[in-house]
Amino acid sequence: MRQVGRELGVRYVLEGSVRRGRDRLRISAQLIDAATGAHRWAEHYDRKLREVFAVQDEVVGTIAAILAAHVRKAETERARTKTPNSWEAYDYYLQAAEVLLSFDASFSVDALYEARRLLELSCAIDPNYARTYALLASAYEPAWVNPLDSDYLNASVLDRAHQFARKAIELDKNLPLAHAVLGHVLMWKREHDASIAEFERAIASNPNYVDWRFGLALVLAGNSRRAIDVLKAYMRLDPFHAPLASGLMGWAHYMLEQYSQALLVLRDFVAQTPNLTFGHFWLAATHAQLGRLEEARGEAAAVLRLQPNFKIAGMRRVVGFKDAKDDRHFFDALRKAGLPE
C-alpha cells in the first residue's frame, strides 16, 4: 500500500474485494494510510445478488460518506503531530473543525474563541480557502443562539456569520458545507424557504452529504417527518456525529405528536448530556403533553438550574417556527411544564 500511495501520489487508499456465494455478495472495504500502512477503517456488506445495481449504489453512497468522516479525523490527528511553524491553512482548518466538534458536546464558549483564532490563522495563510470561511460562520452562529456571553442574541454576530457563509459560497459555489452553513444561518433569520433551498443545494452538490443542521431546519420549517429521515441518515453515515442529533430526533417525534417515541429518545439524550439545557426543555414539553406534570416540572427545574434566567419569551426570540400552530404546540407545553413566561 505504501508503494501504491507513492505511485498514485495519494495519502489514503481504499482497498476492497467482492465475493460471490450462490445468490449473495460480500463486499469488503478498508481504508489505509498509505504513508504508514495503518488501517483507519474496515467494514463488509452482505447483500442479495439479484439487485446488483441497487447494491452498488447503496454501498458506494454509504462508503463515500463514512470515508469522508474517517479521512477528516485522520488528517486532524496528523495535523496535531506537526510543529506550529509547519502548519498550513488546511491544518489550521482541521484543528478548528475538531475544536468545534468538542463544542457540540461541551457548549464551552472557550471552544468558539479557540476555533475563531485557528481559522483567522488559516485565513492569513490562504485568504481564498472557502472551507475556512464556512467554518468561521459556524464559530459565530452558536454564540448568537446560546446564552454564553454578550454575543447572545446580538444581531451583529448573526450578521457576521451570514457574511462568512456568503463569502464561502463566493469562493466555491459547489462546496456543500458552505451551502449548509448558510442554510443554518438563514434558519435563525427565519428565512425558512431560503434555508431549506440552501441545504438542498448542498445535497445537489454532493448526494452523500449529510448534516444534522438540516434536520433542525426541517423541524422549524414544519417538516419533522423528513427531519427524522435526514437525522437517521446523518447518524448512520457519520460515525463521529454530533450528540445533539439524537436530541433533535426526539424533538421531531414530539412535533409529530409521537410523544411516546419522543420520550424514549429524549430520556436517553438527557442521560448522556445532563448539562445541556435543550434536552431538559424538550423532555419537559414531552412529559407535559403526556399528562406527566410532576416529571415535566422536574425537567423545568433542571432547565432553571442550568439557566437561571431562562424565559419562554427569550427562547422565542431564538426559536422561530414557520407555522404558528407549531409555535403554540411547543411553547404552550413549556408553559404547562411550569417554565416562566
N, C-alpha and C positions, 0 to 999 in steps of 0.2 A: 504493500500500500504506500510506503514511503517513496518507492520508485515511481509508482503511478502518479502520486501527488507532484513529484518533481517534474515529470514529463508533461503533465497537463497544466502545471502552474496553478494548482489549487491547494487549499489548506484542508478541506474536508472532502471525504469520498463516501458516497452511498453505495454499498455493496449489497447484492441480493441474489436470490435464486427463486425459481418457480419449479415446483414438483407436482406431478400428477399421480393420483391414486384412484383408479376407477373413475367415479363421477365427481371427484373432489380435487381442488387445487390447494396447495400450501405455498403461500408467498412469504418469503423471509427477507428481512431487510435489516441492515445495521449501518450506523453512521460512525465513521472512523476519522480520527485526527491524523491526517497524512504525515504531519511533521513528527509526531511522537508514536504513532501506531496505536494510540489509546482508543478504546471503544467508548463512544459517547452515548449510544442508544441502540437498542435492538428490539425487534418485535416480529411476530409472524402472524399471518392471517389465513384462516381456513375458510374456504368458500366452495359453493357448489359450482361445477364446471359449466352447467347449461347456460348460465348468464355471464359468459366470459367478458363481454364488452362492458357490462354494468359493473362487474368486479374490477376491471381495470380502472374505470372512472372513480369508483369508491376508494380503492386502495391508493391511487395516485393523490386524490384530494386529501385523504387522511394523512399520508406520509408527508406531503408538502407542508401542511400546517404544523405538524409536530416537529419536523426538521427545523423550521424557522425558529421555533422556541428553543430547541436544543443548541442550534448554532449560536443564537444570541447569547445564551448562558455561557457557552464555551468561550466565546470571544470576550465576554465580560471578565471571566476568570483569567484569561490570557492577559488582558489589559492590566490587571492588578499586579502581575509579576514584573512589569516594566518599571524602570525608574522614571520619575516625573518628567525629566527633561527629554525623554524619548517618546512621550505620548503625542499622538496626532489627533486631529479633530474627531475622528471616529472613535478613538479610545475614550476621549472625554465624554462623548455622547453616550457610549456604553456604560461608563461609570455613572452618569446621571440617570440613565434608564434603570439601573439597578437600585439607585437611591430612591427613585420614585416608586419602584415596586415595594420597597420597605415602607414607604408612606402609606400605601394601600392597606397595610396591616397595622401600622402604629399610629397613623394620623398625627405624627410629630411635625410641628412647624419647622423644626431644625432640618428635617429632611428636604423640605421645599427650598430652604435657603441654600443648602448644600448643592442641590440639583441645579439651581439657578447659577451658582458660582461655576460649576463644572461646564455648564452649557455656554456661559459667557466666554470661558476659555476656548471652548470649541469654536465659537463664532469668531474669536480673534484670530484663530489659525486659518479658518476657512469660512468667510462670511457668506458663501454661496451654497452651504450644505443644508438642504431643505429639512432633513430629519431633525437637525438641531433646533430649528425654529418651531417645528411641530411639538417637540418636547418642551420647549420653553413655554408654549401655550399651556401645556399640561402641568407645568410647575407654578403657574399663576392662577389658573382657574380654580383649583381646590381651596386656595386661600380666600376666594370670594365666597365659596359655598359653605365653608366650615368656620365656626367661631374660634379661630386660633389666635388672631392678633387683630391689629387695626385694619387689615385688608378685608375683613369680613364685611360683605355687602357694600364694599367700596366700588362704585361704578367704574372708576378709572382702572381698577385691577382687572375687571372682566373685559374692559375695552382693550387693555394691553394684550390679554390672552387672545382676543379676537384678531388683533393686528398681527401677532406672531403666527397664528394659524393661516391667515391670508397670505402672509409672506412665504410660508412654506409651500403653499399651492402655486404662488407666482414662480417659485424656483423649480418646482417639479409638480406639474398638474396631474401626473399619473401616480403620485405617491399615496397609497391607501391611508397610511397613518395621518397624513395632512388633512384629508377629507374627513376622517373620523373625528379628529380633534376639533376641526371647525364645526362639525355637526354637534359635538358635545357643547361647545360654547354657545352656538345658536339655540340649543335647547334651553339653556339657562336664560337666554334673552327672550324666551317664549316665542321664538320663530319656529314653531313645530314642523311645519311643512318643509321649510328650508333645511331644518336639521335632518329630517329623515332623508331628504334628497341627497345630502352630503354623505350620509352613511351608505346610501345606495350607490353613489359614485365610488366609494371606497371598495365595495364588493365588485362593482363592474370592472375596476382596475385589476383586482385580484380575487377571483371567486373563492379562494381558500382563506381569505382574510376574515378573521373573527375578532370581535371586540365587545367586552361586557357593556361598554357605554351605550352601544346601540340598543341593548336590552332596556336600559334606563330610559332612553329617548322614546322607545316604543310604549313603555308603560305610561309616561306622561302624555303621549300623543293619543292614548286611548286604545292601543292595540296590544294588550297584555298577552293575548294568545300567541301572537308571533314573537313577543318578547321571550316567552318561555322556550320556544324553539331556538331562538338565537343564543340564549344563555346556555342551553344544553349543548349546543354545538361548540360554543366557546370553551366550556369546561371539559368537554370530551377531547378537543383538539389541542388545547394548551395545557401541558402538564404542570405549568407554573402559574396557573390562573390566579387572578386577584380574588382574595377571600370574599370580597363584597358581592361577587356574582351570585353566590348561593342565597344571600340575604335578599337580593333583588328578585331571585326566583320565587322566594316566599311572598314578596310584596306583589308580584304579578299574579300569583294564585289568589291573594287577598282581593285584588282589584276585579278578578273574575268571580268573586263571591264563593270561591272554593276554600272556605275558611279552615276546614279540617286539614286539607293538604298544606295550606299556608302555615298552620300551627306546627306541623311536623318539621317542616323545613326551617322555620324561624326559631324554634326551640333549639335545634342543633346549631344554627348560626350564632345565636346568643351565647350558647355554652362555649363555643370556640372563640368568640370575640366579645367577652363580657364588658369590655371597656369602651365599646363603640355605641354611641347613642342611637344610631339608626335602627339596629336590631331591636332595641327596647321599645321604641315607639311604634315600630311595625307590629311587634308582638302585642303591645298594649291595645292597638286597634283591633287586632285579630281576636284577642280574648273578649273585648267589648262586644264585637259582633256575634260571638258565640254565647253571650249572656254570662260569661265568667267574670263578673265585675270585680271580685276580690283579686283575682290574678291580674286583671287589667290595671287595677290601682297599684298593685305591686310593681308592675313594669313602668308605670308612670312615675312612681317614686324613684326607680332606678334612673330614669331619664333626668330627673331633677337633681339626683346626687351627682351625676356626671356633668350636667349643665344646669347649674342653679338658676340661671337667668332665662331658662327656656320658656318661650311663649309661643302659642299657636300662631299668633299674628306675625311673629318674626319668621317662623318657618314658612308661612305662606308667601313671604317676600322671596324666598328661595325656590320653593317647590311650586311650579305653576303648571297645572293641568290644562290641557287644551279644552276639555269638556267640563262644564260647570257641574254636571252630575257626578263626575269622578272626584271633583274637589269636595263636594258635600259628602260623598261616600267615605272618603278618608278622614277629613278633618272633623266631621261630626262624631266619628268613632273615638278620636283623640279626646274630644270634649267629654264623651261618655266615660272614658277611662279616668277622667279627673285632671287632665293636664290643663294648666291655666291659659286663659284667653290672652 
